[in-house]
């Protein structure tokens, strides 16, 4: 059986102690697949995410004529060991102007942008297209840069579908704006060495864009002559479990008590966790610095994988739990997609929190700024949307259940499922949309501790408790 169209998350009533594994990073997996295809030799990608977005990339590379092998990963069900035989920048398969080679990219922004740059290295015509939502998402800045390098691109509105005419390496310079998406720059940087391209990235603080930095560091570290490359767990996916761990320790029925401090070498740390408190962590938490969402532990939770860190400012929720929360959290500089997890935690943070620089969220799987405001409001949260900022007010006692529209957005489904672990009556529509990046997410919620949280998940139409095998999104 598969996930029903509408599920209900039953709040956890007893403390949970768990260490959860999460699948590999989507961002790193799809970048690594491109680099492996360009490498001169066989590359083995260990811990690669196996989800809708990465399967789209694997299928596209196979259609381009690359030889790939996919094997199970014994450490994580939704990971794979992927072997790629790189051809040093050569792309075997191509199409003609009359019959371009058709490449489907789904709703994967990474596939759409990275493959647009990659096929320029081929010799012939390629037609890229995606889902209706992907065909609405921006591509213009990337197409402008590729045309500046001398490649021909035909598109009715500088979005997908588009026909790209590859003509191999063409030494040249281009400028690309990352105002709408850093993936434009990442696609160019991944292929720059093989295309003989010099890429100038424009926009204020472009060099510090977290995902551009990730791409640059990955290009430097990747084995260009073949070898083995380990992909770390996805920090965005892990954010839901760290967030759940904190959320489950907030007990608003308790009277407030003074904030306690515990010394860790002169630093202030979180409150000691008692015998009756939840303690949820993510195994093998990434420490490379490549994933901006790994900063969630520091930005929101006031800690690091090795232990507490010096907080910028402490706010005691009503049970006195220690929390380090800036008054403003930026999507550009502080967090990436896990700023959506921050939005779910914000009503419990004890003070007004502003989530800023959210413009790119409007251009992703759905218009996420509007979606967050609408669905949080349904649950009784006071939210103000102004420009590209969401201001979320403390409202824990006003929260109530609601039927959550996910807009076919995997992160909306996962964020509100976390809220359902605390707030009764949260129902998630179209939960299978998590297959985009985390097909076994609901299984992780339901699995018995210490490998899962032990949550009960119901078929909302019948009230039937769903079995573990019913919770995989396919």
TIVEX-716181 format. One line per 10 residues: number of its first residue (from 0); for each residue x, y, z of C-alpha. Coordinates in pm, 1 decimal. Example, Ala and Ser with C-alpha at 12.3 -4.5 7.8 and 13.67 -1.06 7.14 Angstrom:
<rs>
0 = 1230.0,-450.0,780.0 | 1367.0,-106.0,714.0
</rs>
This chain:
<rs>
0 = 0.0,0.0,0.0 | 102.5,362.8,-39.8 | 44.0,674.5,162.4 | -318.2,794.7,166.2 | -406.4,1135.0,25.4 | -459.1,1274.4,375.6 | -281.7,1163.8,692.3 | -297.2,1277.8,1053.2 | 4.4,1302.9,1282.3 | -71.5,1201.8,1640.8
10 = 124.7,1407.9,1896.2 | 384.2,1225.2,2099.5 | 286.2,1204.9,2465.7 | 595.6,1040.2,2609.5 | 962.0,1142.9,2588.6 | 1162.8,1007.6,2296.6 | 1531.5,929.5,2287.2 | 1647.3,864.4,1934.5 | 1936.0,899.7,1693.9 | 1793.2,912.1,1343.4
20 = 1977.4,857.7,1016.7 | 1875.6,1073.5,722.0 | 1951.2,1017.7,352.5 | 2235.0,1187.2,168.3 | 2237.3,1550.5,68.5 | 2033.9,1622.3,-242.6 | 2242.2,1930.2,-320.1 | 2568.9,1741.3,-297.0 | 2439.7,1429.6,-474.5 | 2324.5,1614.0,-785.7
30 = 2641.4,1823.8,-798.7 | 2853.1,1511.1,-752.6 | 2666.9,1332.0,-1033.4 | 2752.9,1612.9,-1274.3 | 3117.7,1617.5,-1163.9 | 3139.3,1237.9,-1188.7 | 2999.0,1251.7,-1542.2 | 3267.5,1505.1,-1633.3 | 3553.4,1322.5,-1458.3 | 3808.1,1123.1,-1653.0
40 = 3748.6,775.9,-1508.7 | 3516.2,579.0,-1285.1 | 3381.6,748.9,-970.8 | 3196.3,575.1,-690.2 | 2952.5,797.9,-501.8 | 2888.9,655.7,-154.2 | 2583.3,761.9,44.5 | 2412.3,922.2,-255.6 | 2049.5,1020.7,-205.9 | 1799.2,810.5,-399.4
50 = 1484.5,1018.5,-438.0 | 1276.6,1173.8,-713.0 | 1520.4,1462.0,-775.1 | 1832.2,1246.9,-790.5 | 1663.0,974.6,-994.0 | 1572.1,1242.4,-1249.7 | 1941.3,1334.4,-1270.0 | 2056.7,972.2,-1303.1 | 1801.2,905.9,-1576.5 | 1905.8,1221.6,-1763.0
60 = 2276.0,1130.8,-1751.8 | 2194.8,779.8,-1872.8 | 1997.4,926.9,-2162.9 | 2300.3,1140.4,-2248.0 | 2496.3,817.7,-2288.4 | 2684.7,800.0,-1958.5 | 2721.4,458.0,-1799.2 | 2591.1,447.7,-1439.6 | 2546.0,165.1,-1191.2 | 2317.4,185.4,-887.5
70 = 2343.7,-43.8,-582.5 | 2171.2,-45.7,-241.1 | 2333.5,121.7,56.6 | 2325.4,-99.7,368.4 | 2339.6,200.9,601.7 | 2036.6,393.2,474.3 | 1740.2,264.2,273.7 | 1705.6,583.3,66.7 | 2073.5,602.8,-21.6 | 2256.9,429.6,-302.9
80 = 2611.7,357.6,-412.4 | 2624.8,508.1,-760.6 | 2908.8,429.6,-999.3 | 2961.2,673.0,-1285.6 | 3201.1,620.4,-1575.2 | 3305.9,972.4,-1663.9 | 3425.4,1060.5,-2012.2 | 3634.1,1368.1,-1938.9 | 3367.5,1611.7,-2054.6 | 3246.7,1416.5,-2358.6
90 = 2870.7,1357.9,-2397.9 | 2802.9,1057.4,-2624.5 | 2436.0,1101.9,-2712.5 | 2284.5,1400.2,-2887.9 | 1996.2,1506.5,-3105.8 | 1938.0,1716.9,-3414.5 | 1759.3,2044.8,-3473.1 | 1467.4,1847.8,-3618.1 | 1470.6,1592.4,-3338.0 | 1643.6,1717.2,-3021.8
100 = 1734.7,1466.6,-2751.5 | 1450.3,1494.8,-2499.1 | 1555.9,1537.9,-2133.1 | 1292.6,1548.9,-1856.8 | 1399.4,1727.4,-1536.2 | 1084.3,1688.4,-1327.5 | 1053.4,1967.3,-1070.1 | 1421.6,1948.1,-979.7 | 1582.6,2290.2,-996.5 | 1929.8,2140.1,-964.5
110 = 1869.9,1906.2,-1258.9 | 1719.0,2181.6,-1473.2 | 2001.4,2430.0,-1414.3 | 2299.2,2191.0,-1400.5 | 2195.5,1994.0,-1708.5 | 2136.7,2313.5,-1907.9 | 2504.5,2395.0,-1863.0 | 2622.8,2035.6,-1911.2 | 2452.7,1974.0,-2247.0 | 2630.0,2277.9,-2390.9
120 = 2940.8,2056.5,-2388.1 | 2770.1,1810.7,-2624.1 | 2749.0,1834.9,-3000.9 | 2388.7,1875.6,-3105.1 | 2042.0,1968.4,-2984.5 | 1882.1,1891.6,-2648.0 | 1530.7,1974.9,-2532.7 | 1493.8,2025.8,-2156.5 | 1147.8,2031.3,-2001.6 | 993.0,1964.7,-1664.0
130 = 671.3,1958.8,-1467.1 | 429.7,2251.1,-1507.6 | 577.1,2412.1,-1193.2 | 935.7,2364.2,-1314.1 | 841.6,2521.6,-1645.3 | 730.5,2831.1,-1450.2 | 1054.5,2863.9,-1252.5 | 1325.0,3107.7,-1366.0 | 1603.6,3015.3,-1607.4 | 1670.1,3349.2,-1780.5
140 = 1990.5,3450.7,-1598.9 | 2149.5,3115.4,-1681.7 | 2039.8,3127.0,-2044.9 | 2177.6,3480.6,-2080.3 | 2516.2,3366.4,-1946.1 | 2528.8,3062.5,-2174.8 | 2443.7,3278.0,-2476.7 | 2721.0,3513.4,-2372.3 | 2956.6,3215.1,-2399.7 | 2835.4,3156.9,-2755.6
150 = 2576.1,2880.1,-2712.5 | 2241.5,2889.6,-2889.0 | 1932.0,2849.0,-2672.0 | 1574.1,2863.9,-2795.1 | 1297.4,2931.7,-2545.1 | 968.9,3112.6,-2584.8 | 1000.9,3293.8,-2251.6 | 1352.3,3210.2,-2126.3 | 1206.9,2931.0,-1916.8 | 1158.0,2561.5,-1982.6
160 = 1090.2,2397.2,-2219.3 | 1404.2,2506.3,-2399.5 | 1615.7,2368.5,-2681.2 | 1988.2,2400.7,-2620.2 | 2240.8,2355.1,-2899.4 | 2564.7,2213.4,-2764.3 | 2888.4,2294.6,-2942.5 | 3152.4,2165.2,-2703.1 | 3406.4,2366.3,-2509.8 | 3408.9,2734.6,-2602.1
170 = 3666.7,2944.2,-2421.0 | 3505.0,3262.5,-2302.9 | 3378.2,3478.4,-2019.8 | 3027.3,3525.4,-1888.0 | 2844.7,3703.8,-1609.6 | 2556.9,3544.5,-1421.1 | 2319.8,3693.9,-1167.8 | 2215.1,3479.6,-873.4 | 1938.4,3712.4,-760.1 | 1670.8,3453.1,-838.4
180 = 1872.7,3134.2,-783.1 | 2228.3,3045.1,-690.9 | 2184.9,2729.6,-901.2 | 2252.8,2937.6,-1213.0 | 2606.7,3002.8,-1094.7 | 2650.7,2649.0,-962.6 | 2560.3,2496.6,-1299.2 | 2823.1,2709.5,-1472.1 | 3090.4,2649.5,-1209.0 | 3044.7,2271.5,-1222.6
190 = 3115.9,2270.5,-1596.5 | 3355.4,2566.3,-1618.5 | 3680.0,2366.4,-1627.0 | 3559.3,2143.8,-1910.0 | 3391.3,2425.8,-2101.6 | 3692.4,2660.4,-2065.2 | 3460.1,2918.1,-1913.4 | 3545.5,3208.7,-1687.6 | 3240.0,3285.2,-1474.3 | 3174.2,3614.0,-1299.2
200 = 2896.3,3597.9,-1042.1 | 2699.8,3915.3,-985.8 | 2489.8,4031.3,-694.5 | 2589.8,4174.0,-359.3 | 2802.5,3926.5,-158.7 | 2776.4,3673.4,-443.0 | 3100.8,3504.1,-336.9 | 2947.7,3432.8,4.6 | 2628.8,3271.8,-124.6 | 2617.2,2943.0,73.3
210 = 2526.6,2723.2,-222.4 | 2784.7,2885.5,-450.6 | 3045.3,2827.0,-180.3 | 2929.3,2463.9,-157.9 | 2977.0,2422.0,-532.5 | 3322.6,2578.8,-532.1 | 3441.0,2361.9,-243.5 | 3295.8,2051.1,-401.4 | 3470.4,2123.2,-732.7 | 3800.8,2159.2,-544.1
220 = 3756.8,1836.3,-346.1 | 3615.3,1610.3,-616.8 | 3838.5,1333.7,-763.2 | 3862.5,1445.2,-1127.6 | 4046.4,1128.2,-1235.2 | 3798.9,894.0,-1074.1 | 3790.9,745.0,-726.3 | 3550.6,732.3,-434.7 | 3353.5,1026.5,-299.3 | 3148.4,1017.8,21.7
230 = 2827.1,1219.5,26.3 | 2727.2,1346.4,368.6 | 2374.7,1333.1,514.8 | 2132.0,1604.4,412.8 | 2126.6,1884.3,669.3 | 1792.0,2018.0,546.8 | 1635.4,1675.2,605.3 | 1805.0,1649.1,942.8 | 1663.6,1984.9,1049.3 | 1318.4,1831.7,1099.5
240 = 1448.4,1589.5,1361.7 | 1662.0,1842.2,1547.6 | 1358.2,2071.3,1540.6 | 1131.3,1794.7,1666.6 | 1371.1,1725.8,1951.2 | 1357.9,2084.9,2067.5 | 983.7,2117.4,2013.4 | 911.0,1808.1,2221.6 | 1104.8,1956.1,2513.2 | 880.7,2262.9,2526.4
250 = 619.1,2198.9,2795.1 | 384.8,2496.3,2804.3 | 170.5,2344.7,3075.6 | 454.8,2395.0,3320.6 | 495.0,2722.2,3512.2 | 792.4,2930.2,3403.7 | 1105.7,2906.1,3611.6 | 1437.4,3089.2,3602.7 | 1673.8,3023.6,3317.5 | 1952.6,2801.4,3433.6
260 = 2300.3,2802.5,3291.8 | 2555.8,2526.9,3272.8 | 2921.8,2600.9,3215.5 | 3105.5,2434.5,2930.2 | 3457.0,2572.3,2946.6 | 3323.6,2918.2,3020.3 | 3045.8,2896.6,2761.7 | 2676.2,2901.0,2827.8 | 2504.0,2580.1,2727.8 | 2157.8,2431.9,2699.0
270 = 1971.9,2314.6,3001.8 | 2066.3,1965.5,3115.0 | 1816.5,1717.3,2977.7 | 1638.5,1530.9,3248.8 | 1539.3,1167.5,3259.4 | 1190.6,1254.6,3137.2 | 1287.7,1476.9,2844.3 | 1309.6,1395.0,2475.5 | 1657.2,1376.6,2325.9 | 1660.4,1347.4,1946.5
280 = 1970.4,1378.7,1731.9 | 2081.1,1302.9,1376.1 | 2355.5,1048.1,1315.1 | 2671.4,1148.2,1128.2 | 2574.8,1515.4,1129.3 | 2778.0,1696.2,860.7 | 3069.5,1905.5,982.7 | 3233.1,1991.7,647.3 | 3084.8,2340.1,641.3 | 2948.0,2278.3,290.1
290 = 2579.1,2277.0,387.0 | 2441.0,2601.9,523.9 | 2153.0,2416.8,689.5 | 2396.4,2243.4,922.7 | 2404.9,2587.1,1090.7 | 2055.0,2522.8,1227.2 | 2209.0,2378.1,1540.3 | 2394.2,2700.1,1610.1 | 2145.9,2954.8,1475.2 | 1833.3,2810.2,1635.4
300 = 1932.2,2553.2,1894.9 | 2243.0,2717.5,2035.1 | 2459.4,2408.9,1999.2 | 2690.6,2217.3,1767.1 | 2737.0,1843.2,1704.8 | 3028.7,1850.9,1948.9 | 2837.3,2038.6,2218.2 | 2695.2,2378.7,2309.8 | 2826.5,2699.6,2161.1 | 2823.7,3052.1,2289.3
310 = 2475.4,3189.3,2219.5 | 2414.6,3526.5,2063.3 | 2116.8,3583.0,2290.1 | 1909.5,3353.7,2507.2 | 1533.2,3333.7,2523.2 | 1366.7,3100.3,2772.2 | 1055.6,2928.2,2639.8 | 794.3,2879.8,2907.6 | 951.8,2566.0,3048.5 | 1289.1,2738.3,3085.6
320 = 1463.3,2547.0,2806.8 | 1768.4,2731.1,2681.7 | 1740.6,2869.1,2331.2 | 1972.8,3085.9,2127.4 | 1757.0,3273.8,1878.4 | 1847.8,3584.2,1680.7 | 1564.7,3830.8,1639.1 | 1611.4,3797.5,1263.4 | 1707.6,3491.6,1061.0 | 1811.0,3541.5,698.4
330 = 1752.0,3296.0,414.2 | 2055.8,3444.4,241.0 | 2318.1,3430.9,515.3 | 2196.7,3223.8,812.5 | 2002.0,2923.6,683.4 | 1893.6,2770.9,355.3 | 1579.5,2560.0,320.0 | 1578.4,2485.7,692.6 | 1451.7,2838.8,750.8 | 1115.2,2669.3,688.8
340 = 1183.3,2449.5,992.7 | 1257.5,2768.5,1185.3 | 915.9,2899.6,1080.9 | 747.0,2598.6,1242.5 | 942.5,2640.7,1566.4 | 897.9,3019.1,1578.0 | 555.7,3025.1,1753.7 | 720.8,2851.1,2050.1 | 1029.1,3072.8,2072.3 | 896.8,3309.1,2335.1
350 = 931.4,3627.3,2128.8 | 861.5,3771.4,1788.0 | 1096.9,3635.6,1520.4 | 1152.4,3779.1,1172.3 | 1250.4,3552.7,884.7 | 1408.5,3775.1,622.4 | 1541.0,3767.0,264.2 | 1284.8,3506.9,162.7 | 1252.3,3612.6,-200.6 | 1397.4,3291.3,-343.9
360 = 1145.1,3085.4,-149.6 | 878.4,3231.7,-376.8 | 1043.8,3073.2,-682.1 | 1088.2,2717.1,-559.7 | 860.4,2411.2,-553.3 | 575.4,2643.6,-460.4 | 543.0,3006.0,-352.0 | 673.4,2910.8,-9.3 | 642.7,3248.1,163.9 | 271.6,3268.7,95.2
370 = 225.6,2897.1,164.8 | 390.9,2921.4,507.5 | 182.7,3223.0,601.8 | -144.7,3063.7,492.9 | -88.0,2726.9,657.2 | 55.0,2865.4,983.2 | -243.6,3099.4,1005.2 | -475.8,2800.7,964.8 | -313.3,2655.9,1277.7 | -373.4,2968.9,1485.6
380 = -32.3,3133.3,1444.4 | -16.1,3510.1,1405.9 | 197.7,3577.0,1098.0 | 269.4,3900.4,913.5 | 397.6,3890.8,555.7 | 559.6,4213.8,438.9 | 786.8,4220.4,138.7 | 1016.3,3919.2,160.6 | 988.7,3896.5,540.0 | 766.2,3682.8,759.6
390 = 717.6,3804.6,1115.4 | 594.5,3525.1,1341.9 | 455.3,3609.0,1683.0 | 460.2,3387.7,1994.8 | 133.6,3197.8,1995.4 | 180.0,2850.4,2150.2 | -148.6,2850.7,2343.6 | -346.4,2952.4,2034.1 | -223.4,2663.0,1820.1 | -473.0,2406.3,1699.3
400 = -509.4,2138.7,1436.1 | -580.2,2205.9,1070.1 | -575.8,2037.5,732.3 | -247.3,2143.7,573.7 | -224.0,2200.6,201.3 | 126.0,2104.6,90.2 | 107.7,2251.7,-263.2 | 297.9,1940.9,-377.1 | 598.2,2075.3,-183.6 | 797.8,1818.1,11.2
410 = 925.3,2071.0,266.1 | 577.0,2194.8,350.8 | 473.6,1836.3,424.6 | 774.0,1762.1,644.6 | 766.6,2091.0,834.4 | 401.4,2062.8,931.4 | 441.7,1695.2,1018.8 | 693.2,1810.2,1281.9 | 434.9,2055.9,1415.3 | 189.9,1764.3,1435.0
420 = 418.6,1588.7,1682.7 | 324.8,1866.7,1927.0 | -12.5,2007.0,1817.1 | -316.8,1773.7,1798.7 | -517.1,1751.1,1479.4 | -252.5,1834.2,1217.2 | -349.3,1664.2,891.4 | -117.8,1659.6,590.3 | -260.1,1656.5,238.5 | -63.8,1479.8,-38.4
430 = 207.0,1347.9,196.2 | 365.3,1147.3,-88.1 | 523.5,1467.9,-215.1 | 813.5,1396.7,25.6 | 942.6,1149.7,-235.5 | 1118.0,1447.2,-396.1 | 1400.5,1435.2,-139.7 | 1306.8,1205.0,152.3 | 1082.0,911.2,52.3 | 1104.2,738.0,391.3
440 = 1049.4,1050.1,602.0 | 722.4,928.8,753.5 | 878.1,590.3,823.4 | 1147.6,770.3,1024.2 | 876.3,943.7,1226.5 | 698.0,615.5,1292.8 | 989.3,376.5,1350.4 | 1045.0,267.6,1708.4 | 1315.9,451.7,1902.6 | 1609.9,477.2,1893.6
450 = 1600.7,465.0,1509.8 | 1280.4,666.4,1485.2 | 1042.1,872.9,1694.8 | 766.5,615.0,1745.4 | 490.6,846.6,1618.6 | 145.6,717.0,1526.3 | 32.1,825.8,1180.0 | -330.9,776.6,1078.5 | -524.3,755.8,756.4 | -724.8,1072.6,818.8
460 = -1025.0,943.4,622.1 | -1070.2,626.3,828.1 | -872.6,682.9,1149.4 | -675.8,365.3,1077.0 | -322.3,358.5,1210.6 | -86.7,319.4,916.2 | 163.1,35.3,922.7 | 531.6,101.3,863.7 | 517.8,-34.7,509.0 | 229.9,202.6,426.9
470 = 439.5,509.5,502.4 | 689.5,501.0,216.1 | 633.7,769.2,-47.9 | 653.5,628.8,-399.5
</rs>
